[in-house]
Amino acid sequence: MPGYQFTHAGAYSRRGAHKKNSSVRKVSMDGILNEMIRAPGACSHVSVPEPPNVVFGIHPVAAFSLATERAGQAVDKIGRKLSVTALVILVGVATWPVHTSEVRADPQAMEHYLYWREITIQWLKRQWGEQLKTVVEHLDEDRPHLHYVVVPDLDPDGRLRIESVHAGYRAANKCDADGGSPRDQTAAYKAEMRCFQNDYYEHVGVRCGLTRLGPRLQRLSREEWKQRQRQTEAIALAHRGLEEQTGELKAHAKAYVSEKTMEANAAAQLKIDAVISRADQHANKIKQKAKSFIIAQDERIRELKQQVSASQAAFLALQEELDTYRRLLKENSLLPDLESSS
């Protein structure tokens, strides 16, 4: 039996702020990154550290560098350089409750884990879109888990608002803007994070056979807890069956649409071919008429040329005859009289 869900999202700064009434600082984003990438000395709780497996997005070092770069460019609400203790990145974790050794040893357990990993990543994408920069898998601890990194955008006014990616801070800030007391802000923060957990349960936990809360929080006896887990697993199986049926229906629908599209395309092609054929026939008729017209005009031009040639020949003969008469008149000294009388 899998167990109950666990996911958590926290916000971190470049330098951890002091804890309340203490000289000890909170964990900084560098500390989180070092643990995530299994830097030497940063994960003493892991007996045999393994390199992180990036299952989505960019390497965590690149994601944290992006957050640091944006924080260096950002300003606070009065235009000053952003404090190093300002929250600039969201890092979360989601844990699969089955022991890693069991997941590695049992193919069915591995299949269930990979299904949880897939739909968890899908849920993270729906939550943050392009602001989700990386998801890292760790299989070197007692239970498999995913770390995810979300980097807020740098707004046009130079502000880097953690509330744009963290629902709890968004609710608390809104409460503060509405005049709520610090206690009210804390209550608003917690209420929004419960909604965050509920959303994860509705889209991931219930589909994987996880309960929303553990037995202690629900104050259940061992037998009641086992009964609750059996009910949750039955719901998960029903979800999986529904997903498989939905997948089959989608496949059938896709095949049907593809078949009808092919038929429609074939019918459309026939119509197109018919139109093209009629157009070709019409064009051939026009071409034939044009050819006949050109031939007739060529013939007419030849006739006119012949007529012109005959006229030119007659003109030349007449000109030659006239020249002969002129010569005779001139030889008989009659030409000047003719020219003067004219």
KOLZABA-187322 format. One line per field, with one value per residue (C-alpha): residue number from 1; z, x, y; residue in three letters. Coordinates in Angstrom, 2 decimals. Layout:
num <- (NUM:...)
zz <- (Z:...)
xx <- (X:...)
yy <- (Y:...)
residu <- (Ala:...)
//
This chain:
num <- (1:2:3:4:5:6:7:8:9:10:11:12:13:14:15:16:17:18:19:20:21:22:23:24:25:26:27:28:29:30:31:32:33:34:35:36:37:38:39:40:41:42:43:44:45:46:47:48:49:50:51:52:53:54:55:56:57:58:59:60:61:62:63:64:65:66:67:68:69:70:71:72:73:74:75:76:77:78:79:80:81:82:83:84:85:86:87:88:89:90:91:92:93:94:95:96:97:98:99:100:101:102:103:104:105:106:107:108:109:110:111:112:113:114:115:116:117:118:119:120:121:122:123:124:125:126:127:128:129:130:131:132:133:134:135:136:137:138:139:140:141:142:143:144:145:146:147:148:149:150:151:152:153:154:155:156:157:158:159:160:161:162:163:164:165:166:167:168:169:170:171:172:173:174:175:176:177:178:179:180:181:182:183:184:185:186:187:188:189:190:191:192:193:194:195:196:197:198:199:200:201:202:203:204:205:206:207:208:209:210:211:212:213:214:215:216:217:218:219:220:221:222:223:224:225:226:227:228:229:230:231:232:233:234:235:236:237:238:239:240:241:242:243:244:245:246:247:248:249:250:251:252:253:254:255:256:257:258:259:260:261:262:263:264:265:266:267:268:269:270:271:272:273:274:275:276:277:278:279:280:281:282:283:284:285:286:287:288:289:290:291:292:293:294:295:296:297:298:299:300:301:302:303:304:305:306:307:308:309:310:311:312:313:314:315:316:317:318:319:320:321:322:323:324:325:326:327:328:329:330:331:332:333:334:335:336:337:338:339:340:341:342)
zz <- (0.00:-1.02:1.94:2.11:-0.09:0.74:-1.13:0.10:-1.55:0.09:-0.90:-0.44:-0.65:-1.70:1.95:4.66:6.97:10.73:12.42:14.84:18.06:16.95:15.41:13.33:9.70:7.63:4.79:1.72:-1.90:-2.18:0.62:-1.12:-4.43:-2.89:-1.31:-4.57:-6.69:-3.98:-3.49:-1.20:2.45:1.69:2.19:5.19:5.62:2.39:2.86:-0.81:-2.76:-6.44:-9.11:-9.48:-12.41:-14.26:-15.46:-16.71:-17.77:-17.28:-14.80:-11.30:-11.34:-14.41:-12.78:-9.58:-11.64:-13.48:-10.18:-8.92:-12.13:-11.94:-8.27:-9.07:-11.58:-9.37:-7.13:-4.10:-3.91:-3.46:-6.21:-4.15:-5.02:-3.85:-0.47:-0.44:2.13:-0.17:-1.34:-5.02:-5.79:-5.04:-4.42:-3.68:-3.04:-3.72:-2.19:-3.18:0.07:-0.96:0.03:-2.71:-2.24:-2.95:-5.98:-7.40:-6.71:-7.82:-11.49:-10.56:-7.77:-10.26:-12.71:-10.04:-9.08:-12.69:-13.16:-10.07:-11.35:-14.75:-13.49:-10.79:-13.49:-15.49:-12.43:-11.87:-15.49:-15.09:-11.89:-13.16:-16.92:-18.22:-14.74:-13.83:-14.69:-13.52:-11.85:-10.31:-9.19:-6.22:-5.73:-3.20:-0.07:1.86:-0.38:-3.97:-4.33:-6.79:-6.25:-8.42:-9.00:-9.98:-10.87:-10.89:-13.84:-13.59:-14.03:-16.34:-13.25:-12.09:-9.28:-8.57:-6.73:-4.97:-4.60:-8.37:-7.93:-4.28:-3.51:0.26:0.06:-2.52:-0.11:2.84:0.87:-0.29:3.29:4.36:1.57:2.75:6.28:7.86:11.02:11.09:12.54:9.70:7.18:8.68:8.54:4.90:4.10:5.70:4.09:0.63:1.17:2.19:-1.16:-2.77:-1.08:-2.01:-5.64:-5.65:-4.09:-6.60:-9.62:-8.39:-4.99:-5.56:-8.93:-7.30:-4.31:-1.82:1.05:1.62:5.29:7.37:10.13:12.95:11.58:10.88:14.34:12.88:14.47:12.62:11.29:10.28:8.50:6.58:5.59:4.43:2.33:0.74:-0.18:-1.58:-3.66:-5.02:-6.05:-7.68:-9.62:-10.77:-11.92:-13.81:-15.44:-16.42:-17.84:-19.87:-21.20:-21.97:-23.79:-25.83:-26.65:-27.71:-29.88:-31.50:-31.98:-33.49:-35.86:-36.81:-37.44:-39.43:-41.54:-42.17:-42.93:-45.48:-47.04:-47.11:-48.58:-51.25:-52.14:-52.19:-54.41:-56.84:-57.00:-57.48:-60.22:-61.96:-61.77:-63.08:-65.89:-66.94:-66.73:-68.88:-71.46:-71.52:-71.81:-74.67:-76.51:-76.07:-77.22:-80.31:-81.16:-80.67:-82.86:-85.62:-85.38:-85.57:-88.62:-90.35:-89.58:-90.83:-94.08:-94.38:-93.79:-96.52:-98.91:-98.05:-98.54:-101.95:-102.82:-101.71:-103.74:-106.84:-106.31:-105.87:-109.11:-111.04:-109.56:-110.56:-114.11:-114.40:-113.04:-115.56:-118.43:-117.29:-117.16:-120.72:-121.98:-120.21:-121.78:-125.28:-124.82:-123.58:-126.48:-128.92:-127.06:-126.14:-122.44:-121.69:-123.54:-121.68:-118.38:-119.22:-120.42:-117.27)
xx <- (0.00:1.54:0.59:-0.15:1.01:3.79:4.66:6.07:7.00:9.27:10.82:14.51:16.89:20.50:21.46:19.32:17.66:18.08:15.57:13.26:15.07:18.17:21.60:21.15:20.28:17.71:18.84:19.91:19.29:22.94:22.42:19.35:21.22:24.20:21.93:20.05:23.16:24.79:27.74:30.49:29.61:26.10:24.16:25.52:22.14:22.69:24.97:25.83:25.01:24.14:24.20:20.78:18.66:17.17:13.76:12.51:14.01:17.50:20.19:19.50:22.77:21.50:18.10:19.64:22.05:19.06:17.39:20.62:20.98:17.43:17.79:20.91:18.93:15.86:14.88:12.63:9.36:11.13:13.68:16.67:18.83:17.09:18.25:20.22:17.73:14.74:13.00:13.81:13.23:10.70:11.96:9.62:9.73:7.28:7.90:6.70:5.93:7.19:10.76:13.33:14.64:11.15:10.72:14.06:13.36:9.73:8.83:5.22:6.30:8.59:5.70:3.52:6.34:7.00:3.28:3.31:6.43:4.84:1.59:3.41:5.52:2.33:0.79:3.88:3.74:0.08:0.89:3.81:4.16:7.42:8.41:9.04:12.72:13.76:12.60:15.28:14.83:16.65:16.72:19.55:17.47:14.98:12.09:12.14:11.41:11.41:12.81:11.34:12.62:10.45:11.98:9.72:9.87:11.51:8.66:8.96:9.26:12.30:10.46:10.99:7.84:7.95:4.15:3.88:4.94:4.12:0.39:0.88:2.79:0.31:-2.58:-0.69:0.27:-3.30:-4.49:-1.89:-3.00:-6.60:-5.60:-5.32:-3.31:-0.16:-2.28:-4.78:-1.93:-0.62:-4.09:-4.47:-1.08:-1.98:-5.42:-3.95:-1.30:-4.05:-5.69:-2.33:-2.21:-5.82:-5.15:-2.16:-4.30:-7.14:-4.82:-2.07:-2.60:-6.04:-4.93:-1.97:-3.73:-2.37:-4.39:-4.58:-3.49:-1.61:-3.17:-1.99:-3.58:-6.77:-6.55:-7.23:-6.53:-4.26:-7.26:-9.08:-5.93:-5.63:-9.28:-8.76:-5.76:-7.77:-10.50:-7.96:-6.33:-9.74:-10.35:-6.92:-7.64:-10.93:-9.07:-6.51:-9.29:-11.07:-7.84:-7.28:-10.84:-10.42:-7.18:-8.89:-11.79:-9.37:-7.48:-10.73:-11.88:-8.54:-8.66:-12.27:-11.44:-8.38:-10.46:-13.17:-10.56:-8.97:-12.38:-13.18:-9.77:-10.30:-13.73:-12.35:-9.50:-11.97:-13.83:-10.59:-9.52:-12.89:-12.57:-9.01:-10.13:-12.91:-10.50:-7.99:-10.68:-11.78:-8.17:-7.57:-10.60:-9.32:-5.88:-7.37:-9.42:-6.38:-4.29:-6.93:-7.16:-3.37:-3.22:-5.97:-4.23:-0.94:-2.65:-4.23:-0.84:0.71:-2.08:-1.58:2.14:1.51:-0.87:1.68:4.37:2.13:1.31:4.98:5.80:3.09:4.31:7.88:6.77:4.79:7.73:10.03:7.60:7.33:11.11:11.30:8.84:10.75:13.99:12.44:10.99:14.26:16.14:13.70:14.01:10.38:10.76:11.52:8.47:6.40:7.84:7.31:3.76:3.03)
yy <- (0.00:3.34:5.57:9.29:12.14:14.54:17.69:20.97:24.27:26.84:30.17:30.95:33.90:34.35:34.70:33.19:35.70:35.32:33.10:34.87:35.85:33.96:34.55:31.40:32.01:30.18:27.95:29.91:28.96:27.88:25.37:24.00:23.75:21.97:19.38:18.97:18.35:16.22:18.57:17.18:17.73:18.99:15.75:13.90:12.22:10.25:7.24:6.76:9.94:9.55:12.28:13.94:12.79:15.77:14.52:17.88:21.20:22.55:21.53:22.90:24.86:26.76:27.33:28.75:30.88:32.34:33.23:34.84:36.84:38.16:38.97:40.99:43.05:43.50:46.40:46.65:48.60:51.95:51.36:50.24:47.25:44.09:42.80:39.54:38.22:38.79:35.63:35.05:31.36:28.63:25.11:22.24:18.53:15.72:12.30:8.83:6.99:3.52:2.60:3.07:-0.47:-1.86:0.38:-0.79:-4.48:-4.81:-4.03:-3.34:-0.99:0.77:1.08:2.71:5.07:6.12:6.77:9.01:10.78:11.42:12.90:14.89:16.57:17.21:18.85:21.00:22.18:23.14:25.03:27.13:26.76:28.23:29.42:25.77:25.45:21.98:18.78:16.57:12.97:11.41:7.65:7.55:8.15:6.04:7.12:8.38:12.06:14.94:18.44:21.17:24.69:27.68:31.05:34.14:36.50:39.90:42.40:45.45:47.69:45.71:43.89:40.20:39.14:35.77:35.94:35.51:31.88:31.12:30.94:31.23:34.51:35.78:35.19:36.70:39.82:40.30:39.99:42.57:44.95:44.55:45.60:42.15:41.63:39.44:36.65:37.05:36.95:33.73:32.21:33.28:31.74:28.41:28.30:28.87:26.18:23.74:24.53:23.83:20.42:19.69:20.47:18.13:15.42:15.84:15.70:13.36:11.75:10.23:8.81:7.06:5.55:8.08:9.46:13.21:12.93:10.40:8.24:10.50:13.64:11.70:10.05:6.63:3.28:0.86:-1.10:2.10:3.28:0.02:0.26:3.84:2.76:-0.07:2.40:4.82:2.10:1.08:4.70:4.82:1.62:3.11:6.24:4.14:2.13:5.32:6.74:3.58:3.69:7.37:6.57:3.86:6.17:8.88:6.39:5.20:8.78:9.73:6.73:7.54:11.19:10.15:7.75:10.31:12.93:10.62:9.95:13.65:14.40:11.73:13.12:16.63:15.48:13.95:17.26:19.11:16.71:17.19:20.96:20.79:18.47:20.87:23.77:21.89:21.13:24.77:25.89:23.44:24.82:28.35:27.27:25.60:28.70:30.88:28.59:28.65:32.43:32.77:30.50:32.50:35.76:34.42:33.44:36.89:38.53:36.41:37.44:41.11:40.76:39.22:42.05:44.59:42.87:42.90:46.59:47.38:45.51:47.40:50.69:49.93:49.00:52.21:54.18:52.53:53.31:56.92:57.24:55.88:58.53:61.25:60.11:60.08:63.53:64.82:63.28:65.06:68.34:68.25:67.94:71.63:72.81:70.30:71.44:75.17:74.61:72.76)
residu <- (Met:Pro:Gly:Tyr:Gln:Phe:Thr:His:Ala:Gly:Ala:Tyr:Ser:Arg:Arg:Gly:Ala:His:Lys:Lys:Asn:Ser:Ser:Val:Arg:Lys:Val:Ser:Met:Asp:Gly:Ile:Leu:Asn:Glu:Met:Ile:Arg:Ala:Pro:Gly:Ala:Cys:Ser:His:Val:Ser:Val:Pro:Glu:Pro:Pro:Asn:Val:Val:Phe:Gly:Ile:His:Pro:Val:Ala:Ala:Phe:Ser:Leu:Ala:Thr:Glu:Arg:Ala:Gly:Gln:Ala:Val:Asp:Lys:Ile:Gly:Arg:Lys:Leu:Ser:Val:Thr:Ala:Leu:Val:Ile:Leu:Val:Gly:Val:Ala:Thr:Trp:Pro:Val:His:Thr:Ser:Glu:Val:Arg:Ala:Asp:Pro:Gln:Ala:Met:Glu:His:Tyr:Leu:Tyr:Trp:Arg:Glu:Ile:Thr:Ile:Gln:Trp:Leu:Lys:Arg:Gln:Trp:Gly:Glu:Gln:Leu:Lys:Thr:Val:Val:Glu:His:Leu:Asp:Glu:Asp:Arg:Pro:His:Leu:His:Tyr:Val:Val:Val:Pro:Asp:Leu:Asp:Pro:Asp:Gly:Arg:Leu:Arg:Ile:Glu:Ser:Val:His:Ala:Gly:Tyr:Arg:Ala:Ala:Asn:Lys:Cys:Asp:Ala:Asp:Gly:Gly:Ser:Pro:Arg:Asp:Gln:Thr:Ala:Ala:Tyr:Lys:Ala:Glu:Met:Arg:Cys:Phe:Gln:Asn:Asp:Tyr:Tyr:Glu:His:Val:Gly:Val:Arg:Cys:Gly:Leu:Thr:Arg:Leu:Gly:Pro:Arg:Leu:Gln:Arg:Leu:Ser:Arg:Glu:Glu:Trp:Lys:Gln:Arg:Gln:Arg:Gln:Thr:Glu:Ala:Ile:Ala:Leu:Ala:His:Arg:Gly:Leu:Glu:Glu:Gln:Thr:Gly:Glu:Leu:Lys:Ala:His:Ala:Lys:Ala:Tyr:Val:Ser:Glu:Lys:Thr:Met:Glu:Ala:Asn:Ala:Ala:Ala:Gln:Leu:Lys:Ile:Asp:Ala:Val:Ile:Ser:Arg:Ala:Asp:Gln:His:Ala:Asn:Lys:Ile:Lys:Gln:Lys:Ala:Lys:Ser:Phe:Ile:Ile:Ala:Gln:Asp:Glu:Arg:Ile:Arg:Glu:Leu:Lys:Gln:Gln:Val:Ser:Ala:Ser:Gln:Ala:Ala:Phe:Leu:Ala:Leu:Gln:Glu:Glu:Leu:Asp:Thr:Tyr:Arg:Arg:Leu:Leu:Lys:Glu:Asn:Ser:Leu:Leu:Pro:Asp:Leu:Glu:Ser:Ser:Ser)
//
